[in-house]
Amino acid sequence: FNEQQITMGGLLNLERLAHFSGATLLAAFATATIYLHQCRSYFNQIRQDFIAYQRQRNENSAESSTKKKTKGEGANPDDNTFVIGFFHPHCSSGGGGERVLWKAIQALGELKEGKLMDRRTNKSKKKSVSTSADDDTLNHCKNLLVVIYTVDEPSATYEKDLLTHVRERFSITIPKSLSLHFVHLHEEKHLLQKSKRLTMMAESLGTMKLAWCALSAVTPHVFFDTTGCAFTFFVARLLAGCKVGAYVHYPTISTDMLSLVWKRRPTYNNDAKVAANPIVTCAKLIYYVIFAFLYGLVGSLANLVMVNSSWTKNHIQYLWKLSGKVHVVFPPVDTKSLKVLPLADRENMILSIGQFRPEKDHTLQLLSIAKLMENDEIKKSDVKLVLIGSCRGEDDRQLVDQLQKRARELNIQDNVEFVLNQPYPVLKNYLGRASIGLHTMWNEHFGIGVVEMMAAGLVTIAHESGGPESDIIQSPWNERTLDYSNCTGCLASNAEQYAALMRRIIKDGSSSDLAMKVRENGRKHAEQFSDEVFMNAFKGALLSSSLLK
């Protein structure tokens, strides 16, 4: 009897626990639903207020035109009422990511003017008879307004100064018909500061908070991230009710990163102390797997995904399994101004282009030069490595100091020159003089610098991985290649390989048949990464998506 009572009591307790758990889950679901509804209402009101403000401005502008006896007819009362917001906190920087941002905005300006992509000729032209865009899409294009969320501080001349910088740095002019509105988040800049612990998770939470602040100022119809901050999609789509577009330069985490930790291989994002400790390595692997799972969930919230290379596409498709079609849209490179540089009579100069960051692996370049100079066939006076790039802050400056120290240790300091934070004309001057281009980053997501060097006519040696291998130098030359008639550049993965390739090019001479053929082929191949190709691909992906519907 006692055993039966105990059994019945246990069953009753389990039943109560089940009821309590069910009630708790139901209450949590109801609370989350109410909170989501309140968030949506809050952000929708912000959106409607901003649209009402734009309509009022249109009315005031029309009345002003009438009073001045100018043509008020034809004024669009809905102008600037379809809002696309670009999340790009450092929009005034001068890197490749910013060039993508401003070219994308320029493309939107052309769409507003009615210049849609012609799929038959691969050119943009005025809308006349047929395109794949429906009426809603065309109306939204006509009513476009672009909002840019930035951490730059505001000033009376901010927009004017920034557009001047964009024109001078990138040769990009934004159509005057496209209105720009800047949301300055300088007071929240601290949210982007790097964390020393759990870096990826901490930075992702920081971008979510920054996105909340941004959308609380102006809530667009379309939230477009061009910085790789996928966790902002949760705020933009689920909480604010925006459609989400993304241009992904590189995945925040990848299977390659997991593999490095698993193999306990030290690198710039896997400290040697961590790699040497199996327990810490196991903990880091668990952390990476959890983060990759969350990254896949938030990434799948995007309505439109563009990536910069086949390498990035493969990783994003693997991680963002529910995001739908992933479009490869190669970054825009100003090949037009570079292809006019002469191919012949180049100096024995080896040029490296790229920001001074640990992942660029400039140390491998120094080791390659040191290995090259060990060969008696090469005179020291024939070797000159120029590393040109930008320093973003004190960390980058310290890295340059370390590289200069390493050059002294290798006794090559007289053959290495560092050129920091110089304007584009200086870079172009070096591109017109150098004979060899050097790139050493492992798993570079694309490689704009590689394309620039090829377009400028350098014999380019890139790392045998990532975007350079999958998309840019698809017909590489090496010493075993007998027929170099179709070769567009070279690939290497260690100091010995880099040194061997450079030795052959320098020994044969900058104007040898081999060098000239690779220069010509490289320049021709670089055309598929031009500004025009990007503009058409970007427009095509946008018009085929649901973002503008």
Phi, psi and omega in degrees: 000315180298319179297323180293320178297317181297317180296315179297319179297320179296319179295320178297319179295319178295321179295318178297319179296320179295316178298317181295317179296317179297317179296320179296315179296320179296317179295319179296318179296316180296318179297315180297320180296316179297317181296318179297318179297318179295320178297314180300317180296319180299310182287326178296323178294321177298317179298313182296321178296321180291320178295318178300322178297318179293320178297319179296321177296321178297318178296316180297322179293320179294318179296320179297321179294322180293317180297326180276004179060033173263168182291107176270345181291146179089354178295141184265109181292341181262008182301140178066025181254358172248113194252128171247122182255125179262122177270098181212080188307326181253055186292343182267000178290172186243028182268183180296326179296323179288327177295322176298314180304309187285330174292323177295319179293321176299321178297320177296323177298321178291323177297322179295327179277002177090010180270096180262166181285133173263108186292337184281320183257353181062031177233164177267143177206169181295142176294128178228293186248303190224131167210173182278355183281136178272179185296319179300317179298316180296320178295318179294324176298318182293333185256016186297142167222137182253129174252136179239123178268119186224152176265006176292150177282144181284157173206167183296331183246021186303307184298316180298314181295320182293316181293329174294317178299317180297320180291319182283321184281319187246356186058041180243126177244124180278128179305137182294338180291340181267118179278139177245140178229124183257132174253112184269120182247034185298331180286346179252015184301331182297340180293344181262002180293142182287143177259145179279340180239142179046053190305309185297316181292317181296316180293323179295318176296323178297319179291329176295317178296319179295321178297321177299315179297319181296311183288337176288338177277308176219122178260113182275174171282324180236126176258120185240115180263127179239019183237000179082021180266076188293333182291345174291340181298326180299315180292314186292315186271310185285318184271318185265347178073024178273154163283151187236129173241153182215137168246112188260118177278324178197148178288140179299325176223151182215167177296332177295321178295318177298321180295320179298317180293318181299319180280355180058047180261120180294139175203185187298332179247017175218091186305145182300325179294322178292315182297331182278346184252113183296326181290313178295322177300317179298317179297319180294322177299317179298316178300314180296319180295317178298315181296318180299322178297313179294320179298321177294322179295310183290325179297327181289354178282347183290137176279330180220128180236122172245143177230163188266356181197167177294324179298313178296321180301315182300318181288318181293319178298324180290322185271317182263069190296335185256011187277354180084206184294138177249123183264129173274114177236101184298141180300151180281133177236136182282070181288337185298315182280343182271331185285355177274350180291142182293147180271327185270171175057049177271153176282160175281058181250135177253123188246136175238130180242131176157151177299149180276091179228153184304321185292344179287343174055054176294338178300322178298327177294318178296317179296323179293319178294318178299318179294321178299318185283353175288339183279130182291342181287342183254124176282143179299327181290345180272358185244124177215115177258124177247119177256112183244131182182184183250151174249123183276338184184196185295324179299317179293322179297319177295324177297318178298318177300318179295321179293321178295322177296318180296323178297321178293320179297326180274358179062039178236015185300331179282349181252008182232134179232134177254126179240112190247138169052047179260152180291168185301321179303327178292315177301316182297324178297316178295321179297331179279347182254327187289155180257324184237139175252138185237132178220130188229009182284127176287131179056043170303129186296323172223277180121064179299320179299325178297314180295319179300317180293320178295316180296328180281349176099019177274149169282107192263129177246111183247166179288139184280068180191172173056211182298318179304322180282319187279330189234328192264302180255080184274344177236077184282154175253141169217178187293346178270353182280119180275319181254110182254018184295336181246006184287137183249352182172196182227156177232143179210164181224354177213170186300322180297317180293317178300314183297319181296318180293315179296321180301316181295317182293316180293318182296317180289333181105148185293342181248021178293164179302317180299308182299315183294321180294317179294322178298311182298314181295319180298317179296317179296318181293329182295342182298333181286359177244025185284171177302317184296319179297318179298313183301314181292320180292320179295313179298317181299316179295319182293313183290334180275353182265184179263003186297322185262009182270000000 
